[in-house]
Amino acid sequence: MNFRFIDKEINPKQLSPLNLAFVGDCVYEMLVRETLVCSANRPVNDLHRESVKYVSAKAQTEAYAKIKDILTPDETAVFKRGRNAKVGHSPKSATEGEYHCATGVEALFGYLYLSGNIDRIRELFSVINA
């Protein structure tokens, strides 16, 4: 299944890693939120508190550790582009390494989304969420 909200051709390989991470941050957050909402009907404050556990730089660094061995060479290259991007500010609640790794994960998810590779996003997220 190939799904995106906007029906416009784009080559994600031509986007900067921070543009990919900008989109990927939202994609990853949406996966987490959908997972939480589908698991139980609960107060929004509880949902928010729980989601923060999954979308933090530390949690995304742990997520990368779970998927790094199953990434394709292209996916690894996108991750590394994101990880190595100059972000322009210091993280508040993470180490520099965790923050850069999280940016790499977000870039990867943004790349996959803009490539229309939703099945691969689901596959990787299921490994992260296992």
N, CA, C and O atoms as a GROMACS GRO file, in nm:
protein
  520
    1MET      N    1   0.084  -0.118   0.000
    1MET     CA    2   0.000   0.000   0.000
    1MET      C    3   0.089   0.124   0.000
    1MET      O    4   0.183   0.134   0.078
    2ASN      N    5   0.059   0.217  -0.085
    2ASN     CA    6   0.136   0.339  -0.097
    2ASN      C    7   0.046   0.456  -0.060
    2ASN      O    8  -0.046   0.489  -0.135
    3PHE      N    9   0.070   0.519   0.052
    3PHE     CA   10  -0.018   0.625   0.100
    3PHE      C   11   0.062   0.743   0.150
    3PHE      O   12   0.157   0.729   0.227
    4ARG      N   13   0.021   0.861   0.105
    4ARG     CA   14   0.068   0.988   0.161
    4ARG      C   15  -0.050   1.084   0.160
    4ARG      O   16  -0.144   1.066   0.083
    5PHE      N   17  -0.046   1.184   0.243
    5PHE     CA   18  -0.155   1.281   0.249
    5PHE      C   19  -0.157   1.372   0.127
    5PHE      O   20  -0.264   1.404   0.076
    6ILE      N   21  -0.043   1.415   0.082
    6ILE     CA   22  -0.032   1.507  -0.031
    6ILE      C   23   0.008   1.427  -0.154
    6ILE      O   24   0.106   1.352  -0.151
    7ASP      N   25  -0.066   1.443  -0.260
    7ASP     CA   26  -0.037   1.370  -0.383
    7ASP      C   27   0.051   1.456  -0.475
    7ASP      O   28   0.005   1.511  -0.575
    8LYS      N   29   0.177   1.466  -0.437
    8LYS     CA   30   0.271   1.546  -0.514
    8LYS      C   31   0.402   1.469  -0.524
    8LYS      O   32   0.453   1.418  -0.424
    9GLU      N   33   0.455   1.463  -0.644
    9GLU     CA   34   0.582   1.392  -0.663
    9GLU      C   35   0.696   1.466  -0.594
    9GLU      O   36   0.707   1.589  -0.604
   10ILE      N   37   0.779   1.391  -0.524
   10ILE     CA   38   0.895   1.448  -0.458
   10ILE      C   39   1.003   1.341  -0.452
   10ILE      O   40   0.973   1.223  -0.435
   11ASN      N   41   1.126   1.383  -0.464
   11ASN     CA   42   1.237   1.291  -0.451
   11ASN      C   43   1.302   1.315  -0.315
   11ASN      O   44   1.378   1.411  -0.300
   12PRO      N   45   1.273   1.230  -0.217
   12PRO     CA   46   1.326   1.253  -0.083
   12PRO      C   47   1.479   1.253  -0.077
   12PRO      O   48   1.537   1.308   0.016
   13LYS      N   49   1.543   1.190  -0.176
   13LYS     CA   50   1.690   1.189  -0.177
   13LYS      C   51   1.747   1.329  -0.200
   13LYS      O   52   1.863   1.354  -0.170
   14GLN      N   53   1.665   1.418  -0.253
   14GLN     CA   54   1.711   1.555  -0.280
   14GLN      C   55   1.685   1.650  -0.162
   14GLN      O   56   1.727   1.765  -0.166
   15LEU      N   57   1.617   1.602  -0.060
   15LEU     CA   58   1.589   1.687   0.056
   15LEU      C   59   1.703   1.679   0.158
   15LEU      O   60   1.773   1.578   0.167
   16SER      N   61   1.719   1.787   0.232
   16SER     CA   62   1.820   1.787   0.337
   16SER      C   63   1.778   1.689   0.447
   16SER      O   64   1.660   1.661   0.463
   17PRO      N   65   1.876   1.636   0.521
   17PRO     CA   66   1.841   1.542   0.627
   17PRO      C   67   1.754   1.606   0.735
   17PRO      O   68   1.674   1.537   0.798
   18LEU      N   69   1.768   1.736   0.757
   18LEU     CA   70   1.684   1.800   0.857
   18LEU      C   71   1.541   1.819   0.807
   18LEU      O   72   1.448   1.818   0.888
   19ASN      N   73   1.522   1.835   0.676
   19ASN     CA   74   1.386   1.837   0.621
   19ASN      C   75   1.322   1.700   0.637
   19ASN      O   76   1.204   1.689   0.671
   20LEU      N   77   1.399   1.595   0.612
   20LEU     CA   78   1.347   1.459   0.631
   20LEU      C   79   1.312   1.436   0.778
   20LEU      O   80   1.208   1.377   0.809
   21ALA      N   81   1.399   1.482   0.868
   21ALA     CA   82   1.373   1.465   1.012
   21ALA      C   83   1.250   1.545   1.055
   21ALA      O   84   1.176   1.501   1.143
   22PHE      N   85   1.228   1.661   0.995
   22PHE     CA   86   1.112   1.744   1.026
   22PHE      C   87   0.983   1.665   0.999
   22PHE      O   88   0.890   1.667   1.081
   23VAL      N   89   0.977   1.597   0.887
   23VAL     CA   90   0.861   1.515   0.853
   23VAL      C   91   0.861   1.387   0.937
   23VAL      O   92   0.757   1.346   0.988
   24GLY      N   93   0.976   1.326   0.950
   24GLY     CA   94   0.987   1.199   1.023
   24GLY      C   95   0.950   1.210   1.169
   24GLY      O   96   0.898   1.115   1.227
   25ASP      N   97   0.976   1.325   1.230
   25ASP     CA   98   0.938   1.348   1.369
   25ASP      C   99   0.786   1.332   1.384
   25ASP      O  100   0.738   1.269   1.478
   26CYS      N  101   0.714   1.390   1.291
   26CYS     CA  102   0.567   1.382   1.293
   26CYS      C  103   0.519   1.239   1.265
   26CYS      O  104   0.427   1.190   1.331
   27VAL      N  105   0.581   1.174   1.169
   27VAL     CA  106   0.542   1.037   1.134
   27VAL      C  107   0.562   0.945   1.254
   27VAL      O  108   0.474   0.866   1.289
   28TYR      N  109   0.678   0.957   1.318
   28TYR     CA  110   0.708   0.873   1.434
   28TYR      C  111   0.611   0.901   1.548
   28TYR      O  112   0.561   0.809   1.613
   29GLU      N  113   0.585   1.030   1.572
   29GLU     CA  114   0.491   1.068   1.678
   29GLU      C  115   0.351   1.012   1.648
   29GLU      O  116   0.282   0.966   1.740
   30MET      N  117   0.310   1.016   1.523
   30MET     CA  118   0.178   0.965   1.486
   30MET      C  119   0.170   0.814   1.511
   30MET      O  120   0.068   0.764   1.558
   31LEU      N  121   0.277   0.742   1.479
   31LEU     CA  122   0.279   0.598   1.506
   31LEU      C  123   0.263   0.570   1.655
   31LEU      O  124   0.187   0.483   1.695
   32VAL      N  125   0.337   0.645   1.735
   32VAL     CA  126   0.329   0.627   1.880
   32VAL      C  127   0.189   0.659   1.930
   32VAL      O  128   0.132   0.582   2.007
   33ARG      N  129   0.135   0.772   1.887
   33ARG     CA  130   0.003   0.812   1.934
   33ARG      C  131  -0.105   0.713   1.892
   33ARG      O  132  -0.192   0.677   1.971
   34GLU      N  133  -0.098   0.669   1.767
   34GLU     CA  134  -0.198   0.572   1.720
   34GLU      C  135  -0.188   0.443   1.799
   34GLU      O  136  -0.290   0.384   1.835
   35THR      N  137  -0.067   0.398   1.825
   35THR     CA  138  -0.047   0.276   1.903
   35THR      C  139  -0.108   0.290   2.042
   35THR      O  140  -0.176   0.199   2.090
   36LEU      N  141  -0.085   0.403   2.106
   36LEU     CA  142  -0.137   0.424   2.241
   36LEU      C  143  -0.290   0.432   2.243
   36LEU      O  144  -0.355   0.373   2.329
   37VAL      N  145  -0.345   0.506   2.149
   37VAL     CA  146  -0.491   0.522   2.144
   37VAL      C  147  -0.558   0.388   2.113
   37VAL      O  148  -0.664   0.357   2.168
   38CYS      N  149  -0.497   0.310   2.026
   38CYS     CA  150  -0.557   0.181   1.991
   38CYS      C  151  -0.543   0.077   2.102
   38CYS      O  152  -0.614  -0.023   2.104
   39SER      N  153  -0.451   0.102   2.196
   39SER     CA  154  -0.431   0.004   2.303
   39SER      C  155  -0.528   0.024   2.419
   39SER      O  156  -0.557  -0.071   2.492
   40ALA      N  157  -0.579   0.148   2.438
   40ALA     CA  158  -0.674   0.172   2.547
   40ALA      C  159  -0.733   0.312   2.535
   40ALA      O  160  -0.667   0.406   2.490
   41ASN      N  161  -0.858   0.323   2.574
   41ASN     CA  162  -0.925   0.452   2.578
   41ASN      C  163  -0.896   0.512   2.715
   41ASN      O  164  -0.943   0.462   2.817
   42ARG      N  165  -0.817   0.620   2.717
   42ARG     CA  166  -0.778   0.678   2.846
   42ARG      C  167  -0.766   0.829   2.835
   42ARG      O  168  -0.771   0.884   2.725
   43PRO      N  169  -0.751   0.897   2.947
   43PRO     CA  170  -0.742   1.043   2.945
   43PRO      C  171  -0.623   1.092   2.862
   43PRO      O  172  -0.518   1.028   2.856
   44VAL      N  173  -0.643   1.206   2.798
   44VAL     CA  174  -0.540   1.262   2.710
   44VAL      C  175  -0.411   1.290   2.785
   44VAL      O  176  -0.302   1.270   2.730
   45ASN      N  177  -0.419   1.334   2.909
   45ASN     CA  178  -0.297   1.360   2.987
   45ASN      C  179  -0.216   1.232   3.004
   45ASN      O  180  -0.094   1.234   2.996
   46ASP      N  181  -0.285   1.121   3.027
   46ASP     CA  182  -0.216   0.991   3.038
   46ASP      C  183  -0.151   0.954   2.905
   46ASP      O  184  -0.038   0.904   2.902
   47LEU      N  185  -0.223   0.978   2.796
   47LEU     CA  186  -0.168   0.947   2.663
   47LEU      C  187  -0.043   1.029   2.637
   47LEU      O  188   0.057   0.977   2.588
   48HIS      N  189  -0.049   1.156   2.669
   48HIS     CA  190   0.068   1.243   2.647
   48HIS      C  191   0.186   1.197   2.731
   48HIS      O  192   0.298   1.186   2.681
   49ARG      N  193   0.162   1.172   2.857
   49ARG     CA  194   0.268   1.128   2.947
   49ARG      C  195   0.333   0.998   2.896
   49ARG      O  196   0.455   0.982   2.902
   50GLU      N  197   0.250   0.908   2.846
   50GLU     CA  198   0.301   0.781   2.794
   50GLU      C  199   0.377   0.801   2.663
   50GLU      O  200   0.480   0.738   2.641
   51SER      N  201   0.327   0.888   2.577
   51SER     CA  202   0.392   0.909   2.446
   51SER      C  203   0.532   0.966   2.461
   51SER      O  204   0.621   0.935   2.381
   52VAL      N  205   0.552   1.050   2.561
   52VAL     CA  206   0.683   1.111   2.583
   52VAL      C  207   0.791   1.005   2.606
   52VAL      O  208   0.908   1.025   2.572
   53LYS      N  209   0.750   0.892   2.662
   53LYS     CA  210   0.845   0.782   2.685
   53LYS      C  211   0.899   0.723   2.554
   53LYS      O  212   1.006   0.663   2.553
   54TYR      N  213   0.825   0.740   2.445
   54TYR     CA  214   0.861   0.680   2.318
   54TYR      C  215   0.923   0.777   2.219
   54TYR      O  216   0.995   0.736   2.127
   55VAL      N  217   0.896   0.905   2.236
   55VAL     CA  218   0.944   1.001   2.136
   55VAL      C  219   1.063   1.084   2.184
   55VAL      O  220   1.103   1.178   2.116
   56SER      N  221   1.117   1.052   2.297
   56SER     CA  222   1.235   1.123   2.346
   56SER      C  223   1.359   1.079   2.268
   56SER      O  224   1.360   0.973   2.206
   57ALA      N  225   1.462   1.161   2.273
   57ALA     CA  226   1.587   1.127   2.205
   57ALA      C  227   1.644   0.996   2.258
   57ALA      O  228   1.694   0.913   2.182
   58LYS      N  229   1.635   0.977   2.389
   58LYS     CA  230   1.686   0.852   2.448
   58LYS      C  231   1.607   0.732   2.395
   58LYS      O  232   1.667   0.630   2.359
   59ALA      N  233   1.474   0.743   2.391
   59ALA     CA  234   1.391   0.632   2.343
   59ALA      C  235   1.416   0.605   2.195
   59ALA      O  236   1.418   0.489   2.154
   60GLN      N  237   1.436   0.709   2.116
   60GLN     CA  238   1.462   0.689   1.974
   60GLN      C  239   1.601   0.631   1.951
   60GLN      O  240   1.623   0.560   1.852
   61THR      N  241   1.695   0.659   2.039
   61THR     CA  242   1.826   0.595   2.032
   61THR      C  243   1.813   0.446   2.060
   61THR      O  244   1.876   0.364   1.994
   62GLU      N  245   1.731   0.411   2.158
   62GLU     CA  246   1.705   0.269   2.187
   62GLU      C  247   1.631   0.204   2.071
   62GLU      O  248   1.654   0.087   2.040
   63ALA      N  249   1.542   0.278   2.007
   63ALA     CA  250   1.470   0.226   1.890
   63ALA      C  251   1.568   0.194   1.778
   63ALA      O  252   1.557   0.089   1.714
   64TYR      N  253   1.664   0.282   1.755
   64TYR     CA  254   1.763   0.258   1.650
   64TYR      C  255   1.842   0.130   1.678
   64TYR      O  256   1.870   0.053   1.586
   65ALA      N  257   1.877   0.108   1.804
   65ALA     CA  258   1.952  -0.014   1.839
   65ALA      C  259   1.875  -0.139   1.801
   65ALA      O  260   1.935  -0.242   1.767
   66LYS      N  261   1.742  -0.132   1.805
   66LYS     CA  262   1.659  -0.249   1.771
   66LYS      C  263   1.651  -0.273   1.620
   66LYS      O  264   1.632  -0.387   1.577
   67ILE      N  265   1.665  -0.168   1.540
   67ILE     CA  266   1.645  -0.183   1.395
   67ILE      C  267   1.773  -0.174   1.312
   67ILE      O  268   1.771  -0.205   1.193
   68LYS      N  269   1.881  -0.132   1.372
   68LYS     CA  270   2.001  -0.104   1.292
   68LYS      C  271   2.049  -0.223   1.209
   68LYS      O  272   2.100  -0.205   1.098
   69ASP      N  273   2.033  -0.342   1.260
   69ASP     CA  274   2.082  -0.460   1.189
   69ASP      C  275   1.991  -0.505   1.075
   69ASP      O  276   2.029  -0.591   0.995
   70ILE      N  277   1.872  -0.449   1.066
   70ILE     CA  278   1.780  -0.489   0.958
   70ILE      C  279   1.759  -0.378   0.855
   70ILE      O  280   1.679  -0.392   0.763
   71LEU      N  281   1.832  -0.268   0.871
   71LEU     CA  282   1.820  -0.159   0.774
   71LEU      C  283   1.893  -0.195   0.645
   71LEU      O  284   1.997  -0.261   0.647
   72THR      N  285   1.837  -0.151   0.535
   72THR     CA  286   1.904  -0.168   0.406
   72THR      C  287   2.021  -0.069   0.399
   72THR      O  288   2.027   0.024   0.479
   73PRO      N  289   2.113  -0.088   0.305
   73PRO     CA  290   2.222   0.010   0.290
   73PRO      C  291   2.170   0.152   0.264
   73PRO      O  292   2.224   0.248   0.318
   74ASP      N  293   2.065   0.166   0.183
   74ASP     CA  294   2.007   0.299   0.158
   74ASP      C  295   1.949   0.359   0.285
   74ASP      O  296   1.968   0.478   0.313
   75GLU      N  297   1.878   0.277   0.362
   75GLU     CA  298   1.820   0.326   0.488
   75GLU      C  299   1.929   0.366   0.586
   75GLU      O  300   1.916   0.467   0.655
   76THR      N  301   2.035   0.290   0.593
   76THR     CA  302   2.147   0.323   0.681
   76THR      C  303   2.210   0.455   0.638
   76THR      O  304   2.247   0.537   0.722
   77ALA      N  305   2.224   0.475   0.509
   77ALA     CA  306   2.282   0.601   0.458
   77ALA      C  307   2.194   0.720   0.496
   77ALA      O  308   2.245   0.825   0.534
   78VAL      N  309   2.063   0.705   0.485
   78VAL     CA  310   1.971   0.813   0.524
   78VAL      C  311   1.983   0.839   0.674
   78VAL      O  312   1.992   0.955   0.716
   79PHE      N  313   1.984   0.733   0.753
   79PHE     CA  314   2.001   0.748   0.898
   79PHE      C  315   2.129   0.827   0.928
   79PHE      O  316   2.127   0.921   1.008
   80LYS      N  317   2.239   0.789   0.865
   80LYS     CA  318   2.368   0.855   0.892
   80LYS      C  319   2.367   1.001   0.849
   80LYS      O  320   2.425   1.086   0.917
   81ARG      N  321   2.300   1.031   0.737
   81ARG     CA  322   2.287   1.171   0.696
   81ARG      C  323   2.215   1.252   0.802
   81ARG      O  324   2.254   1.363   0.835
   82GLY      N  325   2.108   1.194   0.856
   82GLY     CA  326   2.033   1.262   0.962
   82GLY      C  327   2.113   1.274   1.090
   82GLY      O  328   2.114   1.378   1.155
   83ARG      N  329   2.178   1.168   1.126
   83ARG     CA  330   2.258   1.167   1.249
   83ARG      C  331   2.370   1.269   1.244
   83ARG      O  332   2.403   1.332   1.344
   84ASN      N  333   2.429   1.286   1.125
   84ASN     CA  334   2.544   1.375   1.111
   84ASN      C  335   2.506   1.520   1.078
   84ASN      O  336   2.595   1.604   1.064
   85ALA      N  337   2.379   1.548   1.065
   85ALA     CA  338   2.334   1.684   1.030
   85ALA      C  339   2.366   1.781   1.142
   85ALA      O  340   2.359   1.747   1.260
   86LYS      N  341   2.401   1.900   1.104
   86LYS     CA  342   2.428   2.005   1.202
   86LYS      C  343   2.295   2.068   1.242
   86LYS      O  344   2.232   2.136   1.162
   87VAL      N  345   2.253   2.043   1.365
   87VAL     CA  346   2.120   2.083   1.408
   87VAL      C  347   2.111   2.227   1.457
   87VAL      O  348   2.003   2.285   1.456
   88GLY      N  349   2.218   2.286   1.499
   88GLY     CA  350   2.218   2.427   1.535
   88GLY      C  351   2.179   2.460   1.678
   88GLY      O  352   2.174   2.578   1.713
   89HIS      N  353   2.151   2.361   1.760
   89HIS     CA  354   2.124   2.389   1.900
   89HIS      C  355   2.157   2.267   1.985
   89HIS      O  356   2.174   2.156   1.934
   90SER      N  357   2.165   2.289   2.116
   90SER     CA  358   2.200   2.180   2.208
   90SER      C  359   2.074   2.116   2.265
   90SER      O  360   1.976   2.185   2.293
   91PRO      N  361   2.077   1.986   2.282
   91PRO     CA  362   1.963   1.918   2.341
   91PRO      C  363   1.948   1.953   2.489
   91PRO      O  364   2.047   1.982   2.557
   92LYS      N  365   1.824   1.951   2.537
   92LYS     CA  366   1.798   1.986   2.677
   92LYS      C  367   1.799   1.865   2.768
   92LYS      O  368   1.852   1.870   2.879
   93SER      N  369   1.741   1.755   2.722
   93SER     CA  370   1.725   1.640   2.811
   93SER      C  371   1.785   1.513   2.753
   93SER      O  372   1.736   1.403   2.777
   94ALA      N  373   1.892   1.529   2.675
   94ALA     CA  374   1.959   1.414   2.615
   94ALA      C  375   2.105   1.449   2.591
   94ALA      O  376   2.144   1.566   2.592
   95THR      N  377   2.184   1.347   2.570
   95THR     CA  378   2.323   1.372   2.532
   95THR      C  379   2.328   1.415   2.386
   95THR      O  380   2.232   1.396   2.312
   96GLU      N  381   2.438   1.472   2.345
   96GLU     CA  382   2.455   1.510   2.204
   96GLU      C  383   2.439   1.387   2.115
   96GLU      O  384   2.373   1.393   2.011
   97GLY      N  385   2.499   1.276   2.157
   97GLY     CA  386   2.491   1.152   2.078
   97GLY      C  387   2.348   1.102   2.063
   97GLY      O  388   2.307   1.062   1.954
   98GLU      N  389   2.273   1.104   2.172
   98GLU     CA  390   2.133   1.061   2.166
   98GLU      C  391   2.051   1.151   2.075
   98GLU      O  392   1.969   1.105   1.997
   99TYR      N  393   2.076   1.281   2.086
   99TYR     CA  394   2.001   1.376   2.005
   99TYR      C  395   2.029   1.355   1.856
   99TYR      O  396   1.937   1.359   1.775
  100HIS      N  397   2.155   1.334   1.823
  100HIS     CA  398   2.191   1.312   1.682
  100HIS      C  399   2.136   1.178   1.632
  100HIS      O  400   2.091   1.169   1.518
  101CYS      N  401   2.140   1.077   1.715
  101CYS     CA  402   2.084   0.947   1.676
  101CYS      C  403   1.933   0.960   1.653
  101CYS      O  404   1.881   0.905   1.555
  102ALA      N  405   1.864   1.030   1.740
  102ALA     CA  406   1.720   1.051   1.725
  102ALA      C  407   1.691   1.127   1.596
  102ALA      O  408   1.593   1.096   1.527
  103THR      N  409   1.773   1.224   1.562
  103THR     CA  410   1.756   1.297   1.437
  103THR      C  411   1.773   1.203   1.318
  103THR      O  412   1.702   1.215   1.218
  104GLY      N  413   1.865   1.109   1.329
  104GLY     CA  414   1.883   1.009   1.225
  104GLY      C  415   1.762   0.919   1.209
  104GLY      O  416   1.721   0.888   1.097
  105VAL      N  417   1.703   0.878   1.320
  105VAL     CA  418   1.582   0.794   1.316
  105VAL      C  419   1.468   0.873   1.251
  105VAL      O  420   1.396   0.821   1.166
  106GLU      N  421   1.452   0.997   1.292
  106GLU     CA  422   1.346   1.081   1.234
  106GLU      C  423   1.368   1.102   1.085
  106GLU      O  424   1.272   1.098   1.008
  107ALA      N  425   1.492   1.124   1.044
  107ALA     CA  426   1.522   1.140   0.902
  107ALA      C  427   1.485   1.013   0.825
  107ALA      O  428   1.429   1.020   0.716
  108LEU      N  429   1.516   0.898   0.883
  108LEU     CA  430   1.483   0.770   0.819
  108LEU      C  431   1.331   0.756   0.802
  108LEU      O  432   1.284   0.720   0.694
  109PHE      N  433   1.256   0.784   0.906
  109PHE     CA  434   1.110   0.772   0.897
  109PHE      C  435   1.052   0.875   0.800
  109PHE      O  436   0.955   0.846   0.729
  110GLY      N  437   1.109   0.993   0.797
  110GLY     CA  438   1.064   1.094   0.700
  110GLY      C  439   1.094   1.052   0.558
  110GLY      O  440   1.011   1.070   0.468
  111TYR      N  441   1.210   0.996   0.536
  111TYR     CA  442   1.248   0.946   0.404
  111TYR      C  443   1.154   0.835   0.358
  111TYR      O  444   1.106   0.837   0.244
  112LEU      N  445   1.129   0.741   0.444
  112LEU     CA  446   1.041   0.630   0.408
  112LEU      C  447   0.899   0.680   0.380
  112LEU      O  448   0.835   0.634   0.285
  113TYR      N  449   0.851   0.772   0.460
  113TYR     CA  450   0.718   0.825   0.439
  113TYR      C  451   0.709   0.898   0.305
  113TYR      O  452   0.617   0.874   0.227
  114LEU      N  453   0.803   0.988   0.279
  114LEU     CA  454   0.799   1.065   0.155
  114LEU      C  455   0.825   0.977   0.033
  114LEU      O  456   0.788   1.013  -0.078
  115SER      N  457   0.889   0.863   0.055
  115SER     CA  458   0.909   0.766  -0.054
  115SER      C  459   0.784   0.682  -0.076
  115SER      O  460   0.777   0.605  -0.173
  116GLY      N  461   0.687   0.696   0.012
  116GLY     CA  462   0.564   0.616   0.001
  116GLY      C  463   0.581   0.474   0.051
  116GLY      O  464   0.500   0.387   0.019
  117ASN      N  465   0.684   0.450   0.129
  117ASN     CA  466   0.714   0.314   0.175
  117ASN      C  467   0.653   0.290   0.314
  117ASN      O  468   0.724   0.267   0.412
  118ILE      N  469   0.522   0.295   0.318
  118ILE     CA  470   0.448   0.283   0.444
  118ILE      C  471   0.462   0.142   0.504
  118ILE      O  472   0.470   0.128   0.626
  119ASP      N  473   0.465   0.041   0.419
  119ASP     CA  474   0.481  -0.096   0.470
  119ASP      C  475   0.613  -0.111   0.544
  119ASP      O  476   0.620  -0.180   0.646
  120ARG      N  477   0.718  -0.048   0.494
  120ARG     CA  478   0.849  -0.057   0.561
  120ARG      C  479   0.846   0.020   0.693
  120ARG      O  480   0.906  -0.024   0.791
  121ILE      N  481   0.776   0.131   0.697
  121ILE     CA  482   0.761   0.206   0.822
  121ILE      C  483   0.694   0.116   0.926
  121ILE      O  484   0.740   0.106   1.040
  122ARG      N  485   0.586   0.050   0.886
  122ARG     CA  486   0.515  -0.040   0.977
  122ARG      C  487   0.605  -0.153   1.025
  122ARG      O  488   0.604  -0.189   1.143
  123GLU      N  489   0.682  -0.208   0.933
  123GLU     CA  490   0.773  -0.318   0.968
  123GLU      C  491   0.876  -0.274   1.071
  123GLU      O  492   0.897  -0.342   1.172
  124LEU      N  493   0.940  -0.161   1.047
  124LEU     CA  494   1.042  -0.112   1.140
  124LEU      C  495   0.978  -0.076   1.276
  124LEU      O  496   1.033  -0.108   1.381
  125PHE      N  497   0.863  -0.011   1.272
  125PHE     CA  498   0.800   0.029   1.397
  125PHE      C  499   0.755  -0.093   1.477
  125PHE      O  500   0.757  -0.091   1.600
  126SER      N  501   0.714  -0.199   1.409
  126SER     CA  502   0.674  -0.320   1.483
  126SER      C  503   0.794  -0.383   1.553
  126SER      O  504   0.779  -0.442   1.660
  127VAL      N  505   0.912  -0.372   1.493
  127VAL     CA  506   1.034  -0.423   1.559
  127VAL      C  507   1.067  -0.336   1.680
  127VAL      O  508   1.102  -0.387   1.786
  128ILE      N  509   1.055  -0.205   1.663
  128ILE     CA  510   1.081  -0.112   1.773
  128ILE      C  511   0.984  -0.136   1.886
  128ILE      O  512   1.022  -0.132   2.003
  129ASN      N  513   0.861  -0.162   1.853
  129ASN     CA  514   0.754  -0.173   1.952
  129ASN      C  515   0.742  -0.314   2.012
  129ASN      O  516   0.659  -0.336   2.100
  130ALA      N  517   0.822  -0.408   1.966
  130ALA     CA  518   0.812  -0.546   2.012
  130ALA      C  519   0.863  -0.561   2.155
  130ALA      O  520   0.862  -0.672   2.210
   0.00000   0.00000   0.00000
